[in-house]
Amino acid sequence: MQLFSQLKTLLARWWSDFTLQTRLMAGATLLVSLIMSGLTFWAVNTIQQDAQLNDTRFGRDLGLLLAANVAPLVETNDRSELARFSYQFYENTSNVRYMLYADQDGEIFFGIPYSEPSVQNSLTLRRRMKLPANYTSSADAPMVRQHFTPAGIVTDVFVPLVIEGNYKGMLAMGINPSPTVVASSHLTRDVTIAVFVSIWVMVILGAVINALTITQPIKELLLGVKNIATGNFKQRIDLPLGGELGELIYSFNDMAERLERYEEQNIEELTAEKAKLESLVSTIADGAILLDAETNLVLANIAARRILGWDVALPLGGSILDKLQPEVRSQLAPPLVQAVSGKDHEGSEFRMSLMDGNRTIRVLLNTVLDQSRENVKGMAITLQDITREVALNEAKSNFISNVSHELRTPLFNIKSFIETLHEYGEDLSEQERKEFLATANNETDRLTRLVNDVLDLSRLESSRRYEFSAVELHEPIDQVLRTYQLNAKDKQITLEKEIDPQLPAGLGNYDLLLQVLGNLMGNALKFTPAGGKVVIRAYRAPSLNPQLIQNVRIEIDDTGLGIDEEDQSAIFDRFFRVENRVHTLEGTGLGLSIVKNIMDKHNSRVNLVSKVGVGTTFWFDLPLYDLSEYDLPDHDSSAHGLSGHEDPAEAQAEDKIKHKAKK
């Protein structure tokens, strides 16, 4: 069984190697050979049937002729003359196989090629003729039948011996088939078998020749073409063939040789073009930097080196982050992380501030993808100095119109109450005059806060540059807590802090960070009812790519009123106030806008998670001041519980909001 299975597998593999054309040719050959064999055997069968019919007619006529001559001898019982005449007849007729004579009872009394005495002496048996079942002694016509013998078909003829209407016995004769017909039939059969075998021998020989002279060279050509397609132009085919196939192989080798020479010429041309391109890049005014997929420096022209303050002889290689100043690294690292992760295939454009000379640089970051447009092969960075452009755009701001609108309300209120006191002061009671003066005083304070906020916001949006240095974050946090401790105590709100004792220094401006914490803390206390709690946290933030960047994170978490989702998208806009909707508290509407601008100065972003009636959490990230403080893990970010593109701080803040909601 195993041998049959192996043979079947071998035949299936052998058949699969044939092309469709070869299979069709084999099928057509089989069909033609079967049709020809069928026609030949049909012709042989027809010839045999005609021969049998002729033998039947010949035997009947011969039997009638012999019976007419021997009937008188049987009647007179002249057996000697019967034997002589029968032997003479047997000797002169080559087709007669045997002759038997039987009496009325069916007992054989004479036969050729044996006689009754010889049979009786040798076998001591009496022979009887077994007539066919459908034979009757009264039949006048002879009966003919045929039977098969090893020597061929023998025709049996049974002729009744009737004399003057009396049945005297039976004559049985056997007639051999015609030798010519037998030889012709055998010859036809042998020729048919020979033709069938010859056709298949020719087919098999043709298949073998086809495999050796056509299929194998075609496979060699196919393999050579595949190698050429993969860039192996040294591929050659060496087969001793002539004719059209030989010309094809010669043409293939010539093509491969031409492609090899063309590739060598292209390499030389590409090398020359690369040199020209490097010369051109080095002369353009904008900075050009080329990085590989690992942020290693590949190319940097003179303009880029000048903008970043690098030495002209600075060697290439190594990560670009190791060659940048801390303030530049903190601004360039996040978009690089985004590009390396493959999330931003379309490229990005952002601005970067340089402290030396208070310059603003426009950075165009484009990823270089492979042919499948899926994997990042490198990054191209273009640096443009747009300091003057930024200054001109800021000078054209429409900030004054927004400020005028906000200043109108407190000025109108102050003027209204003062005019009332001036004109009707004597008619008012002492209590009413105090209320009017208190309102004017409050509006004046509001106006002062608004002007201060406007000045702060204007200063932040101007071209003024701030110095960034190492900030120990527990210092501004402690200062803010001391400032708002009494206010929180008056409102019966608990203030807490949770600071990582091993927290490294962040890169930022101390005064600006203090203003951010003050604004966020003031908002938290303003919108948190009595009995609530406000917590400030500071810890090292998890990173999607800790090999490139790590941050410290600051959170201000409260159990206040919360912010509706429809307000969260506009909460950082200028002059937007949630109290416009709930009518509970007043403010300038510039606090969070100032916070947003300060974070923009730090190349960071303020985030929030809030739920109405539960509380709000604001947080922002600051880069570490020194790379030496990085504690880079040896495993990926999945060990920190990160997955996909989820922000871990946002997930953590949402968990806290849900926890407070359950409480």
Buried (B, 14 or more C-beta within 10 A) or exposed (E): EEEEEEEEEEEEEEEEEBEEEBEEBBEEBEEEBEEBBEEBEEEBEEBBEEBBEBBBEBBBEBBBEBBEEBBBBBBEEBBEEBBEBBEEBBEEBEBBBBBBBBBEEBBBBBBBEBBBEEBEEEEEEEBEBEBEEEBEEEBEEBBBBBEEEEEBBBBBBBBBBBEEEEBBBBBBBBBBBBEEBBEBBEEBEEEBEEBBEEBBEEBEEBBEEBBEBBBEBBEBBEEBBEBBEEEEBEBEBEEEBEEEBEEBBEEBBEBBEEBBEEEEEEEEEEEEEEEEEEEEBBEEEBBBBBBBBEBBBBBBBBBBBEBBEBEEEEEEEEBBBEBBEBBBBBBBBBBBBBBBEEEBEEBBEBBBBBBEEEBBBBBBBBBBBEEEEEEBEBBBBBBBBBBEEBEEEEEEEEBEEBBEEBBEEBEEBBEBBBEBBEEEEEEBEEEBBEEBEEBBEBBBEBBEBBBEBBEBBBEBBEBEBBEBEBBBBBEBBBBBBEBBEEBBEEBEBEBEBEBBEEBBBBBBBBEBBBBBBBBBBBBBBBBBEEEBBBBBBBBBBBBBBBBBBBBBBBBBBBBBBBBBEEBBEEBBEBBBBBEEEEEEEEBBBBBBBBBBBBBBBBBBEBBBBBBEEBBBBBBBBBBBBEBEBBEEEEEEBEEBEBEEEEBBBBBBBBEBBEEBEEE
